[in-house]
Amino acid sequence: MHDYAADARVFKAFCDVNRLQILEQLRSGEKCSCVLLEKLHISQSTLSYHMKILCDSGVVVGRAEGKWTHYGISDEGSQYAKELLQILTQKSVCGTECTCQE
């Protein structure tokens, strides 16, 4: 059975300006949350909110180091998101149950 909830979490991760900016920062490699705070000019609570959504989607992973967390793009999560987007852009071929030709 397909996990549509997991798919929705991926799309939720990509539908906010702040989260897209965070993902762009992470493209060059893992970043400490202190660096993200400085570059994005947002509050720590705002960053935490967005990082939770990104981590829940599986696209980003966090690693605690002292009082800070270091975030990076998950290879597995980004591959899942890429495959999800590819599936949605492929045209479906009508099956035997289709009545659109009748």
KEMAR-844644 format. One record per residue (C-alpha): residue number from 0; x, y, z; residue in one letter. Coordinates in pm, 1 decimal. Example, Ala and Ser with C-alpha at 12.3 -4.5 7.8 and 13.67 -1.06 7.14 Angstrom:
{vexnu:0&u:1230.0&v:-450.0&w:780.0&fiba:a}
{vexnu:1&u:1367.0&v:-106.0&w:714.0&fiba:s}
***
This chain:
{vexnu:0&u:0.0&v:0.0&w:0.0&fiba:m}
{vexnu:1&u:130.8&v:344.9&w:-92.3&fiba:h}
{vexnu:2&u:218.5&v:587.2&w:188.2&fiba:d}
{vexnu:3&u:48.8&v:907.6&w:76.9&fiba:y}
{vexnu:4&u:120.3&v:1067.8&w:415.0&fiba:a}
{vexnu:5&u:496.2&v:1038.5&w:346.9&fiba:a}
{vexnu:6&u:443.9&v:1195.9&w:4.3&fiba:d}
{vexnu:7&u:249.6&v:1483.5&w:160.4&fiba:a}
{vexnu:8&u:532.4&v:1547.3&w:409.8&fiba:r}
{vexnu:9&u:775.3&v:1586.5&w:119.0&fiba:v}
{vexnu:10&u:552.3&v:1836.3&w:-57.6&fiba:f}
{vexnu:11&u:495.3&v:2025.3&w:267.7&fiba:k}
{vexnu:12&u:872.4&v:2054.7&w:307.0&fiba:a}
{vexnu:13&u:900.9&v:2222.6&w:-32.9&fiba:f}
{vexnu:14&u:608.7&v:2465.7&w:-6.9&fiba:c}
{vexnu:15&u:759.0&v:2743.2&w:205.2&fiba:d}
{vexnu:16&u:1004.5&v:3018.2&w:114.8&fiba:v}
{vexnu:17&u:1207.1&v:2976.9&w:434.6&fiba:n}
{vexnu:18&u:1238.6&v:2601.0&w:385.8&fiba:r}
{vexnu:19&u:1350.4&v:2646.2&w:26.1&fiba:l}
{vexnu:20&u:1614.5&v:2894.1&w:145.0&fiba:q}
{vexnu:21&u:1728.5&v:2644.7&w:409.7&fiba:i}
{vexnu:22&u:1754.6&v:2369.6&w:148.0&fiba:l}
{vexnu:23&u:1959.9&v:2598.5&w:-73.7&fiba:e}
{vexnu:24&u:2200.0&v:2664.1&w:215.8&fiba:q}
{vexnu:25&u:2230.7&v:2289.1&w:276.8&fiba:l}
{vexnu:26&u:2309.6&v:2211.2&w:-86.8&fiba:r}
{vexnu:27&u:2674.5&v:2298.2&w:-26.2&fiba:s}
{vexnu:28&u:2696.4&v:2064.2&w:273.0&fiba:g}
{vexnu:29&u:2604.1&v:2022.9&w:635.6&fiba:e}
{vexnu:30&u:2543.3&v:2343.2&w:830.8&fiba:k}
{vexnu:31&u:2518.0&v:2421.6&w:1198.8&fiba:c}
{vexnu:32&u:2186.8&v:2572.4&w:1303.6&fiba:s}
{vexnu:33&u:2380.0&v:2880.5&w:1421.3&fiba:c}
{vexnu:34&u:2500.2&v:2937.2&w:1063.6&fiba:v}
{vexnu:35&u:2149.1&v:2894.9&w:925.5&fiba:l}
{vexnu:36&u:2017.4&v:3144.7&w:1179.8&fiba:l}
{vexnu:37&u:2278.9&v:3399.3&w:1079.8&fiba:e}
{vexnu:38&u:2230.0&v:3361.6&w:704.5&fiba:k}
{vexnu:39&u:1849.9&v:3352.8&w:705.4&fiba:l}
{vexnu:40&u:1785.3&v:3624.4&w:965.8&fiba:h}
{vexnu:41&u:1508.4&v:3427.9&w:1139.2&fiba:i}
{vexnu:42&u:1449.0&v:3346.9&w:1505.0&fiba:s}
{vexnu:43&u:1560.4&v:3020.7&w:1661.0&fiba:q}
{vexnu:44&u:1198.2&v:2913.9&w:1714.8&fiba:s}
{vexnu:45&u:1119.7&v:2980.1&w:1348.1&fiba:t}
{vexnu:46&u:1423.6&v:2778.0&w:1240.2&fiba:l}
{vexnu:47&u:1325.7&v:2493.0&w:1474.2&fiba:s}
{vexnu:48&u:974.1&v:2487.6&w:1329.1&fiba:y}
{vexnu:49&u:1102.3&v:2467.6&w:972.1&fiba:h}
{vexnu:50&u:1372.6&v:2213.1&w:1054.4&fiba:m}
{vexnu:51&u:1114.7&v:1984.2&w:1214.6&fiba:k}
{vexnu:52&u:910.6&v:1987.7&w:894.8&fiba:i}
{vexnu:53&u:1219.6&v:1927.9&w:680.1&fiba:l}
{vexnu:54&u:1339.4&v:1644.0&w:903.7&fiba:c}
{vexnu:55&u:991.5&v:1488.2&w:923.0&fiba:d}
{vexnu:56&u:988.5&v:1479.1&w:543.8&fiba:s}
{vexnu:57&u:1309.8&v:1277.2&w:542.7&fiba:g}
{vexnu:58&u:1478.3&v:1524.3&w:307.7&fiba:v}
{vexnu:59&u:1695.3&v:1667.6&w:586.9&fiba:v}
{vexnu:60&u:1869.4&v:1495.1&w:877.1&fiba:v}
{vexnu:61&u:1996.2&v:1652.1&w:1196.5&fiba:g}
{vexnu:62&u:2291.4&v:1560.3&w:1414.7&fiba:r}
{vexnu:63&u:2330.3&v:1700.5&w:1765.8&fiba:a}
{vexnu:64&u:2671.7&v:1836.1&w:1858.0&fiba:e}
{vexnu:65&u:2684.0&v:2008.5&w:2193.0&fiba:g}
{vexnu:66&u:2404.9&v:2263.5&w:2221.9&fiba:k}
{vexnu:67&u:2376.3&v:2302.0&w:1844.3&fiba:w}
{vexnu:68&u:2235.4&v:2076.7&w:1575.5&fiba:t}
{vexnu:69&u:2402.9&v:2028.2&w:1240.3&fiba:h}
{vexnu:70&u:2172.3&v:1969.9&w:944.6&fiba:y}
{vexnu:71&u:2233.7&v:1817.0&w:606.7&fiba:g}
{vexnu:72&u:2041.3&v:1690.8&w:308.7&fiba:i}
{vexnu:73&u:1966.1&v:1320.4&w:332.4&fiba:s}
{vexnu:74&u:2075.0&v:1124.4&w:25.7&fiba:d}
{vexnu:75&u:1794.5&v:874.3&w:81.3&fiba:e}
{vexnu:76&u:1531.2&v:1142.3&w:146.3&fiba:g}
{vexnu:77&u:1628.2&v:1353.6&w:-152.8&fiba:s}
{vexnu:78&u:1623.2&v:1042.8&w:-375.1&fiba:q}
{vexnu:79&u:1272.0&v:963.2&w:-249.3&fiba:y}
{vexnu:80&u:1159.1&v:1319.5&w:-328.3&fiba:a}
{vexnu:81&u:1316.5&v:1301.8&w:-674.8&fiba:k}
{vexnu:82&u:1144.9&v:971.9&w:-751.9&fiba:e}
{vexnu:83&u:814.8&v:1107.7&w:-621.2&fiba:l}
{vexnu:84&u:834.9&v:1406.5&w:-854.0&fiba:l}
{vexnu:85&u:929.3&v:1184.3&w:-1148.0&fiba:q}
{vexnu:86&u:633.6&v:952.4&w:-1085.6&fiba:i}
{vexnu:87&u:395.0&v:1246.1&w:-1081.2&fiba:l}
{vexnu:88&u:519.2&v:1377.5&w:-1414.9&fiba:t}
{vexnu:89&u:492.1&v:1042.8&w:-1595.7&fiba:q}
{vexnu:90&u:181.0&v:989.3&w:-1801.3&fiba:k}
{vexnu:91&u:-37.7&v:704.2&w:-1690.0&fiba:s}
{vexnu:92&u:-149.1&v:440.4&w:-1936.2&fiba:v}
{vexnu:93&u:-514.4&v:346.6&w:-1900.3&fiba:c}
{vexnu:94&u:-567.6&v:0.8&w:-1755.7&fiba:g}
{vexnu:95&u:-836.2&v:-253.4&w:-1830.5&fiba:t}
{vexnu:96&u:-1072.5&v:-86.5&w:-1583.9&fiba:e}
{vexnu:97&u:-1065.6&v:241.9&w:-1775.7&fiba:c}
{vexnu:98&u:-1388.0&v:351.4&w:-1942.6&fiba:t}
{vexnu:99&u:-1256.9&v:673.2&w:-2097.7&fiba:c}
{vexnu:100&u:-1236.2&v:510.0&w:-2442.3&fiba:q}
{vexnu:101&u:-1600.6&v:397.0&w:-2438.1&fiba:e}
***
